[in-house]
Amino acid sequence: MGRHDAAAGVLVLGLALGGSSGCLVERPPLPTAPPVDTTRVGDTVYVPLEPAWTGFRNPADVLVGREPFIYVADTDNDRIVMLDLAGRLLGVSGRIRRPVALAQDGHFDLLVCAELDTLLPAGQMTIGAVFRIKLRQAHHNLAQAPIVLAYAEPERPQRRFTGVAVLPDNSYLLARTGPQNTSAVDPDEAVLHIGPDDRLRSPIATLRPIGVALNSLGKLSGLALSADGQELVLTQRGETMQYRVQWLRYVTGEGAGWAQKFDPARQSPTVLQPGRFRAPEGAAFDGNGAVYVVDAEADSLLVLSPSGMLVRGYQGEGLSRLRRPSGVSVYNRTVYIADAGNGRILRLRLSTDM
């Protein structure tokens, strides 16, 4: 780990912490006749809550934190935005280049997958990086919160980190992607286990960029963990991947580790239906163990029961139609979607909860 520590010290020098890069624009007026979605599986439908929260540029992720505040990876504005549950602006971070994924640990630190411009022996380069925003240290003043480099691999500048999820012990899992996958020892595509001290523990050995079926990786795009840390969902966009959403659980005892939750030879849940997902970009668990997946190519949200079956979905119509959704979070029966193509956060509630 000495090489990682030394490289991290160099990289921190390259991190420029700027001020906010603009303010949220005025919200659009409430439509006179907001459309109601008709995408249904069963007897209930999702209804969009108005108004949508706007003023973002290509938001790649949304997270309901532990407080609970809402955090948005405002990707093309190079910043993180903090809102309350009513959508009021609470703060804007210093500059973080192209944030794409968010998580929060038990110390209230935000973990942000993003990029870093830095000087390496080969010259000025942009590399993948994971940052910590130390909110508690700044009493949750996001604009004043220190931003520190948590993890990077400068020796492989083409790698990017596209998903992060925190385990109960404050260690975390990272989705890593990249073009070089011929190495049997250290391919770019991997799910990494990182300790709470931001040191690499190990990749998940069962997940490899080999083949196209279960346990195969290709263009990882996101990770989600259940509240107890015992179930993991990964999303990926590899064109050849048969299972672009995979659902694993942690097995204890002899041979402990992550294993597929479903066996296609015995079960036929929706999550294992080849072709069901086109370009899934993110996922989230709710408190009951259901999984919410946003698909950027299908412009849709799909909700899967704990048994892996499709229970409902949403695409929307008119002003409330999704366009390239990239992130999702769930809190108190409300679904928050980073609707990247429309530059907004869309909120949904079931019609039975209205």
C-alpha positions as a Markdown table, in Angstrom:
| # | Residue | x | y | z |
|---|---|---|---|---|
| 1 | Met | 0.0 | 0.0 | 0.0 |
| 2 | Gly | 3.0 | 2.3 | 0.1 |
| 3 | Arg | 2.7 | 3.2 | -3.5 |
| 4 | His | -0.9 | 4.1 | -3.1 |
| 5 | Asp | -0.1 | 6.4 | -0.1 |
| 6 | Ala | 2.7 | 8.2 | -1.9 |
| 7 | Ala | 0.6 | 8.7 | -5.0 |
| 8 | Ala | -2.3 | 10.0 | -2.9 |
| 9 | Gly | 0.0 | 12.6 | -1.4 |
| 10 | Val | 1.0 | 13.8 | -4.9 |
| 11 | Leu | -2.6 | 13.8 | -6.0 |
| 12 | Val | -3.9 | 15.9 | -3.1 |
| 13 | Leu | -1.6 | 18.7 | -4.3 |
| 14 | Gly | -3.4 | 18.7 | -7.6 |
| 15 | Leu | -6.9 | 19.1 | -6.1 |
| 16 | Ala | -8.2 | 22.6 | -6.5 |
| 17 | Leu | -11.0 | 23.4 | -4.1 |
| 18 | Gly | -13.0 | 26.2 | -5.7 |
| 19 | Gly | -16.3 | 27.9 | -4.7 |
| 20 | Ser | -19.7 | 27.0 | -6.0 |
| 21 | Ser | -20.0 | 27.1 | -9.7 |
| 22 | Gly | -23.4 | 28.8 | -10.0 |
| 23 | Cys | -26.8 | 28.8 | -8.3 |
| 24 | Leu | -29.8 | 26.7 | -8.9 |
| 25 | Val | -32.2 | 28.4 | -11.4 |
| 26 | Glu | -35.7 | 29.3 | -10.6 |
| 27 | Arg | -38.1 | 26.4 | -10.6 |
| 28 | Pro | -40.5 | 26.2 | -13.5 |
| 29 | Pro | -44.2 | 27.0 | -12.8 |
| 30 | Leu | -46.5 | 24.2 | -11.9 |
| 31 | Pro | -48.0 | 22.7 | -15.0 |
| 32 | Thr | -51.8 | 23.3 | -15.2 |
| 33 | Ala | -52.5 | 19.7 | -15.9 |
| 34 | Pro | -49.6 | 17.4 | -14.9 |
| 35 | Pro | -49.7 | 14.1 | -16.7 |
| 36 | Val | -50.2 | 10.9 | -14.7 |
| 37 | Asp | -48.0 | 7.9 | -15.7 |
| 38 | Thr | -49.8 | 4.8 | -16.9 |
| 39 | Thr | -46.9 | 2.4 | -16.6 |
| 40 | Arg | -48.2 | -0.2 | -14.2 |
| 41 | Val | -47.6 | -3.7 | -13.0 |
| 42 | Gly | -50.4 | -4.6 | -10.6 |
| 43 | Asp | -52.9 | -2.2 | -9.2 |
| 44 | Thr | -50.8 | 0.9 | -8.4 |
| 45 | Val | -49.0 | 3.5 | -10.5 |
| 46 | Tyr | -46.3 | 6.0 | -9.8 |
| 47 | Val | -47.4 | 9.7 | -9.8 |
| 48 | Pro | -44.8 | 12.4 | -10.2 |
| 49 | Leu | -44.7 | 15.1 | -7.5 |
| 50 | Glu | -44.6 | 18.6 | -8.8 |
| 51 | Pro | -42.6 | 20.7 | -9.2 |
| 52 | Ala | -39.5 | 18.7 | -10.3 |
| 53 | Trp | -36.3 | 20.1 | -8.9 |
| 54 | Thr | -34.3 | 21.8 | -11.7 |
| 55 | Gly | -31.2 | 23.8 | -12.2 |
| 56 | Phe | -28.8 | 20.9 | -12.7 |
| 57 | Arg | -26.7 | 19.9 | -15.6 |
| 58 | Asn | -26.6 | 16.2 | -16.3 |
| 59 | Pro | -27.1 | 15.0 | -12.7 |
| 60 | Ala | -25.6 | 11.5 | -12.5 |
| 61 | Asp | -26.7 | 10.5 | -9.0 |
| 62 | Val | -29.0 | 11.4 | -6.1 |
| 63 | Leu | -28.7 | 10.3 | -2.5 |
| 64 | Val | -30.9 | 10.6 | 0.5 |
| 65 | Gly | -28.4 | 10.8 | 3.3 |
| 66 | Arg | -28.6 | 9.8 | 6.9 |
| 67 | Glu | -29.7 | 13.2 | 8.2 |
| 68 | Pro | -31.8 | 13.0 | 6.0 |
| 69 | Phe | -30.6 | 15.6 | 3.5 |
| 70 | Ile | -30.6 | 15.1 | -0.3 |
| 71 | Tyr | -27.3 | 15.2 | -2.2 |
| 72 | Val | -27.1 | 15.6 | -6.0 |
| 73 | Ala | -24.1 | 14.8 | -8.1 |
| 74 | Asp | -24.4 | 17.8 | -10.4 |
| 75 | Thr | -22.0 | 16.3 | -12.9 |
| 76 | Asp | -21.6 | 19.0 | -15.6 |
| 77 | Asn | -21.5 | 21.7 | -13.0 |
| 78 | Asp | -18.6 | 20.0 | -11.2 |
| 79 | Arg | -20.3 | 20.1 | -7.8 |
| 80 | Ile | -22.4 | 18.4 | -5.1 |
| 81 | Val | -25.7 | 20.1 | -4.2 |
| 82 | Met | -27.4 | 19.7 | -0.8 |
| 83 | Leu | -31.2 | 20.1 | -0.5 |
| 84 | Asp | -33.7 | 19.5 | 2.3 |
| 85 | Leu | -36.7 | 17.2 | 1.8 |
| 86 | Ala | -38.8 | 20.1 | 0.5 |
| 87 | Gly | -36.2 | 20.8 | -2.2 |
| 88 | Arg | -34.8 | 24.0 | -0.6 |
| 89 | Leu | -31.1 | 24.6 | -1.4 |
| 90 | Leu | -28.9 | 24.1 | 1.7 |
| 91 | Gly | -25.5 | 24.3 | 0.2 |
| 92 | Val | -23.1 | 23.7 | -2.7 |
| 93 | Ser | -19.7 | 22.0 | -2.5 |
| 94 | Gly | -16.4 | 23.2 | -3.6 |
| 95 | Arg | -15.4 | 22.1 | -7.1 |
| 96 | Ile | -15.2 | 18.4 | -7.8 |
| 97 | Arg | -14.6 | 17.4 | -11.4 |
| 98 | Arg | -17.5 | 15.4 | -12.9 |
| 99 | Pro | -19.0 | 13.6 | -9.9 |
| 100 | Val | -21.0 | 10.5 | -10.9 |
| 101 | Ala | -21.8 | 8.5 | -7.8 |
| 102 | Leu | -22.5 | 9.2 | -4.1 |
| 103 | Ala | -22.6 | 7.4 | -0.8 |
| 104 | Gln | -22.5 | 8.4 | 2.9 |
| 105 | Asp | -20.8 | 6.6 | 5.7 |
| 106 | Gly | -21.7 | 6.4 | 9.4 |
| 107 | His | -19.5 | 9.5 | 10.2 |
| 108 | Phe | -21.6 | 11.5 | 7.7 |
| 109 | Asp | -18.7 | 11.8 | 5.3 |
| 110 | Leu | -19.8 | 11.9 | 1.7 |
| 111 | Leu | -18.0 | 9.6 | -0.7 |
| 112 | Val | -17.9 | 10.9 | -4.2 |
| 113 | Cys | -16.7 | 9.1 | -7.4 |
| 114 | Ala | -15.4 | 11.7 | -9.7 |
| 115 | Glu | -12.2 | 12.7 | -11.6 |
| 116 | Leu | -9.0 | 14.6 | -10.8 |
| 117 | Asp | -6.8 | 16.7 | -13.0 |
| 118 | Thr | -3.2 | 16.1 | -11.7 |
| 119 | Leu | 0.4 | 16.1 | -12.8 |
| 120 | Leu | 2.0 | 12.7 | -13.2 |
| 121 | Pro | 5.4 | 11.7 | -14.5 |
| 122 | Ala | 3.8 | 11.3 | -18.0 |
| 123 | Gly | 2.4 | 14.9 | -17.8 |
| 124 | Gln | -0.9 | 16.5 | -17.0 |
| 125 | Met | -3.6 | 13.9 | -16.9 |
| 126 | Thr | -7.2 | 13.3 | -15.7 |
| 127 | Ile | -7.7 | 10.2 | -13.7 |
| 128 | Gly | -10.5 | 8.6 | -11.7 |
| 129 | Ala | -10.7 | 9.4 | -8.0 |
| 130 | Val | -12.8 | 9.0 | -4.9 |
| 131 | Phe | -13.2 | 12.0 | -2.6 |
| 132 | Arg | -14.4 | 12.4 | 1.0 |
| 133 | Ile | -16.4 | 15.5 | 1.9 |
| 134 | Lys | -16.1 | 15.9 | 5.6 |
| 135 | Leu | -19.5 | 17.3 | 6.5 |
| 136 | Arg | -19.4 | 16.7 | 10.3 |
| 137 | Gln | -16.1 | 18.6 | 10.5 |
| 138 | Ala | -17.8 | 21.6 | 9.0 |
| 139 | His | -21.1 | 21.2 | 11.0 |
| 140 | His | -22.8 | 20.2 | 7.7 |
| 141 | Asn | -21.9 | 23.5 | 6.0 |
| 142 | Leu | -21.3 | 21.9 | 2.6 |
| 143 | Ala | -19.6 | 25.0 | 1.1 |
| 144 | Gln | -17.0 | 24.9 | 4.0 |
| 145 | Ala | -16.6 | 21.2 | 4.2 |
| 146 | Pro | -13.1 | 19.9 | 3.5 |
| 147 | Ile | -12.7 | 17.8 | 0.3 |
| 148 | Val | -9.9 | 15.2 | 0.6 |
| 149 | Leu | -8.7 | 12.6 | -1.8 |
| 150 | Ala | -9.7 | 9.1 | -0.5 |
| 151 | Tyr | -8.6 | 6.7 | -3.2 |
| 152 | Ala | -7.1 | 6.7 | -6.6 |
| 153 | Glu | -4.9 | 4.6 | -8.8 |
| 154 | Pro | -2.6 | 7.0 | -10.7 |
| 155 | Glu | -0.6 | 4.2 | -12.3 |
| 156 | Arg | -3.7 | 3.3 | -14.3 |
| 157 | Pro | -5.1 | 6.7 | -15.4 |
| 158 | Gln | -7.8 | 5.2 | -17.7 |
| 159 | Arg | -9.6 | 3.6 | -14.9 |
| 160 | Arg | -12.8 | 5.3 | -13.5 |
| 161 | Phe | -14.9 | 4.7 | -10.4 |
| 162 | Thr | -18.6 | 4.6 | -11.2 |
| 163 | Gly | -20.3 | 3.3 | -8.1 |
| 164 | Val | -19.8 | 3.3 | -4.3 |
| 165 | Ala | -21.8 | 1.7 | -1.5 |
| 166 | Val | -21.0 | 1.7 | 2.3 |
| 167 | Leu | -21.0 | -1.4 | 4.5 |
| 168 | Pro | -22.1 | -1.3 | 8.1 |
| 169 | Asp | -18.5 | -1.2 | 9.4 |
| 170 | Asn | -17.8 | 2.0 | 7.3 |
| 171 | Ser | -15.7 | 0.1 | 4.8 |
| 172 | Tyr | -17.1 | 0.4 | 1.3 |
| 173 | Leu | -17.4 | -1.2 | -2.1 |
| 174 | Leu | -16.2 | 0.6 | -5.3 |
| 175 | Ala | -17.2 | -0.2 | -8.9 |
| 176 | Arg | -14.2 | 0.2 | -11.1 |
| 177 | Thr | -14.3 | 0.2 | -14.9 |
| 178 | Gly | -11.8 | 0.6 | -17.7 |
| 179 | Pro | -10.6 | -0.7 | -21.1 |
| 180 | Gln | -7.8 | -3.1 | -20.1 |
| 181 | Asn | -9.2 | -6.4 | -19.0 |
| 182 | Thr | -6.8 | -9.0 | -20.3 |
| 183 | Ser | -4.8 | -9.3 | -17.0 |
| 184 | Ala | -5.7 | -12.3 | -14.9 |
| 185 | Val | -4.4 | -10.6 | -11.8 |
| 186 | Asp | -5.6 | -7.0 | -12.0 |
| 187 | Pro | -8.2 | -6.2 | -14.7 |
| 188 | Asp | -9.8 | -2.8 | -14.9 |
| 189 | Glu | -13.3 | -4.1 | -14.3 |
| 190 | Ala | -13.7 | -5.0 | -10.7 |
| 191 | Val | -15.7 | -4.4 | -7.5 |
| 192 | Leu | -13.2 | -3.4 | -4.8 |
| 193 | His | -13.5 | -3.6 | -1.0 |
| 194 | Ile | -12.0 | -0.5 | 0.5 |
| 195 | Gly | -11.4 | -0.2 | 4.3 |
| 196 | Pro | -12.7 | 2.8 | 6.4 |
| 197 | Asp | -9.1 | 4.0 | 6.3 |
| 198 | Asp | -9.4 | 4.2 | 2.4 |
| 199 | Arg | -6.9 | 1.4 | 1.9 |
| 200 | Leu | -7.6 | -1.3 | -0.6 |
| 201 | Arg | -8.6 | -4.6 | 1.0 |
| 202 | Ser | -9.3 | -6.8 | -2.0 |
| 203 | Pro | -11.4 | -7.1 | -5.1 |
| 204 | Ile | -14.5 | -9.4 | -4.9 |
| 205 | Ala | -12.9 | -12.5 | -6.3 |
| 206 | Thr | -16.0 | -14.0 | -7.7 |
| 207 | Leu | -16.7 | -11.0 | -10.0 |
| 208 | Arg | -14.5 | -10.9 | -13.1 |
| 209 | Pro | -14.5 | -9.5 | -16.7 |
| 210 | Ile | -14.7 | -13.0 | -18.1 |
| 211 | Gly | -17.6 | -14.3 | -20.2 |
| 212 | Val | -21.0 | -12.8 | -20.5 |
| 213 | Ala | -23.1 | -14.6 | -17.9 |
| 214 | Leu | -23.4 | -14.4 | -14.1 |
| 215 | Asn | -20.4 | -13.1 | -12.2 |
| 216 | Ser | -19.2 | -11.5 | -15.4 |
| 217 | Leu | -18.4 | -7.8 | -15.5 |
| 218 | Gly | -18.6 | -5.3 | -18.3 |
| 219 | Lys | -18.8 | -1.5 | -18.1 |
| 220 | Leu | -19.8 | -1.3 | -14.4 |
| 221 | Ser | -22.1 | 1.6 | -13.8 |
| 222 | Gly | -23.4 | 1.4 | -10.2 |
| 223 | Leu | -23.6 | -0.4 | -6.9 |
| 224 | Ala | -26.3 | -0.6 | -4.2 |
| 225 | Leu | -26.2 | -2.3 | -0.7 |
| 226 | Ser | -29.1 | -3.3 | 1.5 |
| 227 | Ala | -29.4 | -1.6 | 4.8 |
| 228 | Asp | -27.8 | -4.6 | 6.6 |
| 229 | Gly | -25.0 | -4.8 | 4.1 |
| 230 | Gln | -25.9 | -8.5 | 3.3 |
| 231 | Glu | -27.2 | -7.9 | -0.3 |
| 232 | Leu | -25.5 | -6.3 | -3.2 |
| 233 | Val | -26.8 | -5.2 | -6.6 |
| 234 | Leu | -24.5 | -4.2 | -9.4 |
| 235 | Thr | -25.5 | -2.5 | -12.7 |
| 236 | Gln | -23.5 | -2.6 | -15.9 |
| 237 | Arg | -23.8 | -1.5 | -19.5 |
| 238 | Gly | -21.6 | -4.0 | -21.3 |
| 239 | Glu | -23.3 | -4.7 | -24.7 |
| 240 | Thr | -22.5 | -8.4 | -24.5 |
| 241 | Met | -23.5 | -8.9 | -20.9 |
| 242 | Gln | -26.5 | -11.2 | -20.5 |
| 243 | Tyr | -27.2 | -10.1 | -16.9 |
| 244 | Arg | -26.7 | -6.4 | -16.7 |
| 245 | Val | -28.2 | -6.3 | -13.2 |
| 246 | Gln | -26.9 | -8.9 | -10.8 |
| 247 | Trp | -28.1 | -9.4 | -7.3 |
| 248 | Leu | -25.7 | -11.0 | -4.8 |
| 249 | Arg | -25.8 | -11.9 | -1.1 |
| 250 | Tyr | -23.1 | -12.4 | 1.5 |
| 251 | Val | -22.7 | -16.0 | 2.5 |
| 252 | Thr | -21.1 | -16.8 | 5.8 |
| 253 | Gly | -19.3 | -19.9 | 7.1 |
| 254 | Glu | -17.0 | -22.0 | 5.0 |
| 255 | Gly | -16.3 | -20.3 | 1.7 |
| 256 | Ala | -17.7 | -17.0 | 3.0 |
| 257 | Gly | -18.1 | -14.3 | 0.4 |
| 258 | Trp | -20.5 | -12.8 | -2.2 |
| 259 | Ala | -22.6 | -15.2 | -4.2 |
| 260 | Gln | -25.5 | -14.8 | -6.6 |
| 261 | Lys | -28.8 | -14.6 | -4.8 |
| 262 | Phe | -30.7 | -16.4 | -7.6 |
| 263 | Asp | -30.0 | -19.6 | -9.5 |
| 264 | Pro | -31.3 | -19.4 | -13.1 |
| 265 | Ala | -31.4 | -23.2 | -13.2 |
| 266 | Arg | -34.0 | -23.2 | -10.4 |
| 267 | Gln | -35.6 | -19.7 | -10.5 |
| 268 | Ser | -36.8 | -17.4 | -13.2 |
| 269 | Pro | -36.9 | -13.9 | -11.6 |
| 270 | Thr | -37.2 | -10.8 | -13.8 |
| 271 | Val | -33.7 | -9.7 | -12.7 |
| 272 | Leu | -32.3 | -12.7 | -14.6 |
| 273 | Gln | -34.3 | -12.3 | -17.7 |
| 274 | Pro | -31.8 | -11.7 | -20.5 |
| 275 | Gly | -32.5 | -8.4 | -22.3 |
| 276 | Arg | -34.7 | -7.0 | -19.5 |
| 277 | Phe | -32.2 | -4.2 | -18.9 |
| 278 | Arg | -30.5 | -2.2 | -21.7 |
| 279 | Ala | -28.2 | 0.4 | -20.0 |
| 280 | Pro | -28.9 | 0.3 | -16.2 |
| 281 | Glu | -27.1 | 3.2 | -14.6 |
| 282 | Gly | -27.9 | 2.9 | -10.9 |
| 283 | Ala | -29.9 | 1.0 | -8.2 |
| 284 | Ala | -31.2 | 1.5 | -4.7 |
| 285 | Phe | -32.8 | -0.7 | -2.0 |
| 286 | Asp | -35.7 | 0.4 | 0.0 |
| 287 | Gly | -36.3 | -0.6 | 3.7 |
| 288 | Asn | -38.3 | -3.7 | 2.7 |
| 289 | Gly | -35.6 | -5.2 | 0.5 |
| 290 | Ala | -37.1 | -4.2 | -2.9 |
| 291 | Val | -34.6 | -2.9 | -5.5 |
| 292 | Tyr | -35.1 | 0.1 | -7.8 |
| 293 | Val | -33.2 | 0.2 | -11.1 |
| 294 | Val | -33.0 | 3.2 | -13.5 |
| 295 | Asp | -32.2 | 2.3 | -17.1 |
| 296 | Ala | -30.8 | 5.2 | -19.2 |
| 297 | Glu | -31.4 | 3.6 | -22.6 |
| 298 | Ala | -35.0 | 2.5 | -21.8 |
| 299 | Asp | -35.7 | 5.8 | -20.1 |
| 300 | Ser | -37.3 | 3.9 | -17.2 |
| 301 | Leu | -37.5 | 2.9 | -13.6 |
| 302 | Leu | -38.1 | -0.7 | -12.7 |
| 303 | Val | -38.9 | -2.0 | -9.2 |
| 304 | Leu | -38.1 | -5.5 | -8.3 |
| 305 | Ser | -39.4 | -7.4 | -5.3 |
| 306 | Pro | -37.0 | -9.2 | -2.8 |
| 307 | Ser | -37.6 | -12.3 | -4.9 |
| 308 | Gly | -36.3 | -10.5 | -8.0 |
| 309 | Met | -39.7 | -10.1 | -9.8 |
| 310 | Leu | -40.9 | -7.0 | -11.5 |
| 311 | Val | -43.6 | -5.3 | -9.4 |
| 312 | Arg | -44.0 | -2.0 | -11.1 |
| 313 | Gly | -42.3 | 0.5 | -13.4 |
| 314 | Tyr | -42.3 | 4.1 | -14.6 |
| 315 | Gln | -41.4 | 5.9 | -17.8 |
| 316 | Gly | -43.7 | 8.9 | -17.5 |
| 317 | Glu | -45.5 | 11.0 | -20.1 |
| 318 | Gly | -45.3 | 14.6 | -21.4 |
| 319 | Leu | -43.4 | 16.9 | -19.0 |
| 320 | Ser | -42.8 | 14.0 | -16.5 |
| 321 | Arg | -41.3 | 11.6 | -19.0 |
| 322 | Leu | -37.8 | 10.3 | -18.0 |
| 323 | Arg | -34.9 | 10.9 | -20.2 |
| 324 | Arg | -31.7 | 9.1 | -19.5 |
| 325 | Pro | -32.2 | 8.5 | -15.8 |
| 326 | Ser | -28.8 | 7.9 | -14.1 |
| 327 | Gly | -29.4 | 7.6 | -10.3 |
| 328 | Val | -32.0 | 6.7 | -7.8 |
| 329 | Ser | -32.6 | 6.8 | -4.1 |
| 330 | Val | -35.6 | 5.9 | -1.9 |
| 331 | Tyr | -36.8 | 7.5 | 1.4 |
| 332 | Asn | -40.2 | 7.4 | 3.2 |
| 333 | Arg | -42.1 | 6.0 | 0.2 |
| 334 | Thr | -40.7 | 8.7 | -2.1 |
| 335 | Val | -38.5 | 7.7 | -5.1 |
| 336 | Tyr | -35.9 | 10.3 | -6.1 |
| 337 | Ile | -34.5 | 10.0 | -9.6 |
| 338 | Ala | -31.6 | 11.8 | -11.1 |
| 339 | Asp | -33.2 | 12.5 | -14.5 |
| 340 | Ala | -30.0 | 13.4 | -16.2 |
| 341 | Gly | -31.4 | 14.0 | -19.7 |
| 342 | Asn | -33.8 | 16.6 | -18.3 |
| 343 | Gly | -31.4 | 18.1 | -15.9 |
| 344 | Arg | -33.6 | 17.6 | -12.8 |
| 345 | Ile | -34.5 | 15.5 | -9.8 |
| 346 | Leu | -37.9 | 13.8 | -10.3 |
| 347 | Arg | -39.8 | 12.6 | -7.3 |
| 348 | Leu | -42.4 | 9.8 | -7.5 |
| 349 | Arg | -45.1 | 8.5 | -5.1 |
| 350 | Leu | -47.4 | 5.5 | -5.5 |
| 351 | Ser | -51.0 | 6.5 | -6.2 |
| 352 | Thr | -52.1 | 4.6 | -3.2 |
| 353 | Asp | -49.9 | 6.8 | -1.0 |
| 354 | Met | -51.2 | 10.1 | -2.3 |
